[in-house]
Amino acid sequence: MAENLNIKSILSPGLSNMGGSLVNKTRGDRVIWAIVIILTLASLLLVYSSTGSLAYRMSKSNESYLFKQFAFIIFGLFIIYWAHRINYTIYSRVAIILFLASVPLLIYTLAAGVELNAGSRWIKLPVINMTMQTSDLAKLALFMYLGRQLSRKQKVIKDFKKGFLPILSPVILICSLIAPANLSTAILIAGTSFILMFIGRVNTKHILATLGIAFIPIVLLVGIAISTYDKETHETKKLPGILTMGRIPTWISRVQTFYYGSNELESDKTYQVNQAKIAIAKGGILGVGPGNSEQRNFLPHSYSDFIYAIIIEEYGLFGAAFIVFIYLLFLYRCIRIYKRCPYAFGAFLALGLSFMLAIQAMANMAVNVGLFPNTGVTLPLVSMGGSSFLFTCLSIGIILSVSRNVEQQEGTQVEEIKKEIEEGMNEKDNN
């Protein structure tokens, strides 16, 4: 009878066994798995809702972007599953290869990168005809390499030459190559790296001295932006020749927009920020409801950089707070993995990658609500798919690999304790 049918009777034995086997082989922190599912489901809803104007411009249907995002999610989940099945110690060897590969890729991007959205941060992959942001690979490789270095240098970690310089050098190299095309990402990577160094017992004096030196160009940039802003015309004064090189004018403009944006309500420079504020104002506490966003038709990149503004508009303050809670919960679970992992490399690997994703998420949300200048970073697992989405999935897979290993070790220890107790009881009975 129809009422007696269940899933097992519908599925073929082969598919049923394959599904059961897949579930049985899935290990790691269950809460992180649940977070991944929640965020990817939210991504489907939000991408479908926010791509209306993009679909119109590109003469496509919303459904086409929905199916594309669905494909990215399926592929991303496969990456997570595949990465978490690999013993995390292998990533220590892979880290060197990825780091060495990322350097020439970043150099190539600077020299002949594809320009998208007024920036040359991408390279075009042959055959598949897909663009990739090389900084995504570089930051993954960097934190894997940092985890390796921090674990190996613990005995000399306080020494400047033997401990600090070998750890700092790759950070400087990667950030220097990323900064000309993507300064905001370089700053986020550097900040996350120093947090990881601090947790890794690097000498605090060395960290503070380096941070002091690193802040000099940032302070100079802010000073130049403020001094070259004309408050009467709300325009940038004529810049010296050296300040017109590369993306320096863009950096100056973004700082000026952040500081003086309230005086430029009708300016093209503040258009994105103003539309995001309108979306937030419309959302209120409860939001206008799923799929009812109006600002998606006016807000550029509402499906990527400014997707959090759409979340606030459609789901209100409660929806926005829930997303913040999800990312904080993710960070908390990763910190638990760090504390439980008996080996330094696994602990630093999980912590570095989790801090990278959490800080990126907070930076994206801060930009959307007007707390930070525009950075161009996406919301992990929520923004419309691309290379950033897939590398995020790979990072989570590596974190789950560490978690799986921890669970296996703890399970082994429990079994050994049980065995010892049983042997003790048997000896007692014999006596």
C-alpha positions in Angstrom: 0.0 0.0 0.0 1.0 3.6 -0.7 0.8 4.6 3.0 3.3 1.9 3.9 6.0 3.2 1.5 9.1 4.7 2.9 12.4 6.1 1.6 14.1 2.7 1.6 11.4 1.2 -0.5 11.5 4.0 -3.0 15.3 4.0 -3.4 17.1 1.2 -5.1 19.2 -1.0 -2.8 22.4 0.4 -4.5 21.5 4.0 -3.9 20.3 3.3 -0.4 23.5 1.5 0.5 25.6 4.3 -1.1 23.7 7.0 0.9 24.1 5.0 4.2 27.8 4.5 3.5 28.3 8.2 2.8 26.6 9.2 6.0 28.6 6.6 8.0 31.8 7.9 6.6 30.9 11.5 7.4 32.8 12.5 10.6 33.9 15.7 12.3 32.0 18.3 14.3 28.3 17.9 13.7 27.5 21.4 14.6 29.9 22.7 11.9 28.2 20.4 9.4 24.8 21.8 10.5 26.2 25.4 10.0 27.3 24.5 6.5 23.8 23.2 5.6 22.1 26.3 7.1 24.3 28.8 5.4 24.1 27.0 2.0 20.3 26.8 2.2 20.3 30.5 3.1 22.5 31.1 0.1 20.1 29.5 -2.3 17.2 31.7 -1.0 19.2 34.9 -1.1 20.9 34.4 -4.4 17.5 33.6 -6.0 16.1 36.7 -4.4 18.9 39.1 -5.2 19.8 38.3 -8.8 16.7 39.8 -10.4 18.5 42.9 -11.7 21.5 40.9 -12.8 19.3 38.4 -14.7 17.6 41.4 -16.4 20.9 42.9 -17.5 22.3 39.7 -18.7 19.0 38.6 -20.4 18.8 35.5 -18.2 16.2 34.1 -15.8 16.6 34.0 -12.0 16.3 30.3 -12.2 19.5 30.0 -14.2 21.5 31.7 -11.3 19.6 29.5 -8.8 20.7 26.3 -10.7 24.2 27.7 -11.0 24.4 28.4 -7.2 22.9 24.9 -6.5 25.6 23.4 -8.7 28.3 25.3 -6.8 26.8 24.1 -3.5 26.8 20.5 -4.5 30.4 20.7 -5.7 31.4 22.6 -2.6 29.8 19.9 -0.3 31.8 17.3 -2.3 35.0 19.3 -1.7 34.2 19.5 2.1 33.5 15.7 2.2 36.6 14.9 0.2 38.9 17.2 2.2 37.6 16.0 5.6 38.3 12.4 4.7 42.0 13.2 4.2 44.3 12.9 7.3 45.1 16.5 8.2 48.8 15.8 8.6 49.0 15.5 4.8 48.1 19.2 4.6 51.4 19.9 6.3 53.3 18.6 3.2 50.8 20.1 0.8 51.2 23.5 2.4 54.7 24.0 1.0 53.6 23.2 -2.5 50.5 25.4 -2.4 52.5 28.3 -0.9 55.2 28.1 -3.6 52.6 27.8 -6.3 50.6 30.8 -5.0 53.6 33.2 -5.3 54.0 33.0 -9.1 50.2 33.0 -9.5 49.9 36.3 -7.6 52.8 37.8 -9.7 51.0 36.7 -12.9 47.8 38.2 -11.6 49.4 41.5 -11.0 51.0 41.5 -14.5 48.3 40.0 -16.7 45.2 39.5 -14.5 41.6 39.8 -15.8 40.0 43.1 -14.8 36.6 42.7 -13.2 34.7 45.3 -11.2 37.5 47.8 -11.6 40.1 45.5 -10.2 42.7 43.0 -11.6 42.4 40.2 -9.0 41.4 37.3 -11.2 43.0 35.0 -13.7 41.0 33.1 -16.3 41.3 29.3 -16.1 41.6 27.6 -19.5 39.2 24.9 -20.7 36.5 25.6 -18.0 36.5 29.3 -18.9 36.1 30.3 -15.2 37.8 33.2 -13.4 39.7 32.5 -10.2 40.7 35.1 -7.5 44.3 34.0 -6.8 44.3 35.6 -3.4 41.8 32.9 -2.3 44.3 30.2 -3.0 47.2 32.3 -1.5 45.5 33.0 1.9 44.5 29.3 2.2 48.1 28.3 1.4 49.5 30.9 3.8 47.5 29.8 6.8 48.3 26.1 6.2 52.0 27.1 6.0 51.8 29.3 9.1 50.2 26.4 11.0 53.2 24.2 9.9 55.8 26.9 10.9 54.2 27.7 14.2 54.1 24.0 15.2 57.7 23.5 14.2 59.2 26.6 15.8 57.7 26.3 19.3 61.1 25.6 20.9 62.6 28.8 19.4 59.3 30.8 19.0 60.6 33.7 21.2 63.8 34.1 19.2 63.6 36.9 16.6 65.8 35.3 13.9 65.0 31.7 14.4 61.4 31.9 15.4 59.8 35.2 14.4 61.4 36.0 11.0 60.6 32.6 9.4 57.0 33.0 10.4 56.7 36.7 9.5 58.4 36.4 6.1 55.7 34.5 4.2 53.0 36.8 5.6 54.9 39.9 4.3 55.5 38.2 0.9 51.8 37.2 0.3 50.4 40.4 1.6 52.8 42.5 -0.5 51.7 40.6 -3.6 48.0 40.9 -2.8 47.9 44.5 -1.6 48.4 46.3 -5.0 45.2 44.7 -6.4 43.3 44.0 -3.2 44.4 46.0 -0.2 41.4 45.1 2.0 42.1 41.4 1.7 45.8 41.9 2.4 44.9 43.8 5.6 42.5 41.1 6.7 45.1 38.4 6.0 47.8 40.3 7.9 45.4 40.9 10.9 44.4 37.3 11.1 48.0 36.2 10.8 49.1 38.3 13.8 46.2 37.0 15.9 47.4 33.4 15.1 51.0 34.4 15.9 49.9 35.8 19.3 48.0 32.6 20.1 51.1 30.6 18.9 53.2 32.2 21.6 55.2 34.5 19.3 57.0 37.3 21.3 54.4 40.1 21.8 57.1 42.8 21.5 57.9 41.5 18.0 54.2 41.5 17.0 53.6 45.0 18.4 56.7 46.4 16.7 55.7 44.9 13.3 52.2 46.2 13.7 53.5 49.7 14.4 55.5 49.6 11.2 52.6 48.2 9.2 50.3 51.0 10.4 52.5 53.7 9.1 51.4 53.4 5.4 47.8 53.0 6.5 48.0 56.2 8.6 49.7 58.0 5.6 46.9 56.8 3.3 44.2 58.2 5.7 46.1 61.4 6.1 46.5 61.9 2.4 42.8 61.1 1.8 41.7 63.7 4.4 44.1 66.4 3.2 43.2 66.0 -0.5 39.5 66.2 0.0 37.8 69.5 -0.9 34.8 70.0 1.5 33.2 72.7 -0.7 33.1 70.7 -4.0 33.1 67.3 -2.3 35.7 66.2 -4.8 39.3 65.0 -4.5 41.9 67.6 -5.2 44.5 67.1 -7.9 46.8 64.3 -6.8 50.6 64.3 -7.3 51.8 61.9 -10.0 53.0 59.3 -7.6 49.5 59.1 -6.0 47.9 58.3 -9.3 49.7 55.0 -9.8 47.7 51.7 -9.6 44.8 51.6 -7.3 46.0 54.4 -4.9 43.3 56.8 -6.2 40.6 54.1 -5.5 41.9 53.6 -1.9 41.9 57.4 -1.3 38.4 57.7 -2.7 37.1 54.9 -0.5 38.6 56.5 2.6 37.1 59.8 1.7 33.7 58.2 1.0 33.8 56.6 4.4 34.7 59.8 6.2 32.7 62.3 4.3 30.0 60.1 2.8 27.2 61.9 4.7 28.0 65.1 2.7 27.6 63.3 -0.6 24.1 61.9 -0.6 23.7 62.2 -4.3 27.3 61.2 -5.3 28.0 58.1 -7.3 30.8 57.3 -4.8 28.2 56.8 -2.0 25.6 55.1 -4.1 26.3 51.6 -2.8 26.4 52.6 0.8 23.2 54.7 0.5 21.3 51.9 -1.1 22.5 49.5 1.6 21.3 51.9 4.3 17.9 52.1 2.6 17.7 48.3 2.5 18.5 48.2 6.3 15.9 50.9 7.0 13.2 49.1 5.1 14.0 45.8 6.9 13.3 47.1 10.4 13.0 44.4 13.1 11.1 41.7 11.2 11.9 42.4 7.6 9.7 42.7 4.5 9.7 38.9 3.9 11.6 36.4 1.8 11.8 37.5 -1.8 10.2 40.9 -1.2 13.4 43.0 -1.4 13.1 46.2 -3.4 16.7 47.4 -3.0 18.0 44.3 -4.9 17.0 46.2 -8.0 19.1 49.2 -7.1 22.0 47.8 -5.0 25.0 46.8 -7.1 26.4 43.4 -6.2 23.5 42.6 -3.9 24.2 38.9 -4.5 27.8 39.1 -3.4 29.5 42.0 -1.6 26.2 43.5 -0.2 24.1 40.3 0.3 24.0 41.0 4.1 22.0 44.2 3.4 19.5 42.1 1.5 19.3 39.7 4.5 18.5 42.6 6.8 15.9 44.0 4.4 14.1 40.6 3.9 14.5 39.1 7.4 15.0 42.2 9.6 17.1 42.6 12.7 16.3 39.1 13.8 17.6 37.5 10.6 20.7 39.7 10.7 21.4 38.7 14.3 20.9 35.0 13.5 23.5 35.2 10.8 26.0 36.8 13.1 25.2 34.1 15.7 25.9 31.4 13.2 29.3 32.7 12.3 30.2 33.2 16.0 29.0 29.6 16.7 31.2 28.4 13.9 34.2 30.2 15.4 33.4 28.8 18.9 33.2 25.2 17.6 36.6 25.7 15.8 38.1 27.0 19.0 36.9 23.8 20.8 38.6 21.8 18.1 41.8 23.8 18.7 41.7 23.2 22.5 41.0 19.4 22.0 43.6 18.8 19.3 46.7 17.2 20.9 49.0 18.2 18.1 50.2 21.7 17.4 49.9 21.7 13.6 46.2 20.5 13.7 45.3 23.0 16.4 46.9 26.0 14.5 45.5 24.8 11.2 41.9 24.7 12.5 42.3 28.0 14.3 43.9 29.9 11.5 41.4 28.9 8.9 38.4 29.5 11.2 39.7 33.0 12.2 40.2 33.8 8.5 36.6 32.9 7.6 35.0 34.5 10.7 36.9 37.8 10.3 36.0 37.8 6.6 32.3 37.4 7.5 32.5 40.2 10.1 34.3 42.5 7.7 31.6 41.9 5.0 28.8 42.6 7.5 30.6 45.7 8.9 30.8 47.1 5.3 27.1 46.5 4.7 26.1 48.4 7.8 28.5 51.3 7.2 31.1 50.5 9.9 34.0 49.9 7.5 34.9 51.3 4.1 34.0 49.1 1.1 36.3 46.1 1.0 35.0 43.9 -1.7 35.0 40.7 0.4 32.2 38.2 0.2 30.1 36.6 2.9 31.4 33.1 3.3 29.1 30.3 2.1 26.3 32.8 1.5 27.4 35.1 -1.4 26.9 33.8 -4.9 29.4 31.1 -5.8 32.7 31.4 -7.4 36.3 30.6 -6.6 35.9 32.2 -3.2 32.9 29.9 -2.4 34.9 26.8 -3.3 38.0 27.7 -1.4 35.8 28.4 1.6 34.4 24.9 1.3 38.0 23.5 1.1 38.9 25.4 4.3 35.9 24.1 6.1 36.8 20.6 4.9 40.3 20.9 6.3 38.9 22.1 9.7 36.6 19.1 9.7 39.5 16.8 8.9 41.2 18.0 12.1 37.9 17.5 14.0 37.6 14.0 12.6 41.1 13.1 13.7 40.4 14.5 17.2 37.2 12.4 17.5 39.1 9.2 16.4 41.8 9.8 19.0 39.4 10.5 21.8 37.4 7.4 20.8 40.6 5.3 20.9 41.4 6.6 24.3 37.9 5.8 25.6 38.2 2.2 24.3 41.6 1.8 26.0 40.2 3.1 29.3 37.2 0.7 29.0 39.6 -2.2 28.2 41.8 -1.3 31.3 38.7 -1.2 33.5 37.4 -4.5 32.2 40.9 -6.1 32.7 41.0 -4.7 36.2 37.5 -6.1 37.0 38.5 -9.5 35.6 41.6 -9.6 37.7 39.5 -8.7 40.8 37.1 -11.5 40.1 39.9 -14.0 39.6 41.4 -13.1 43.0 
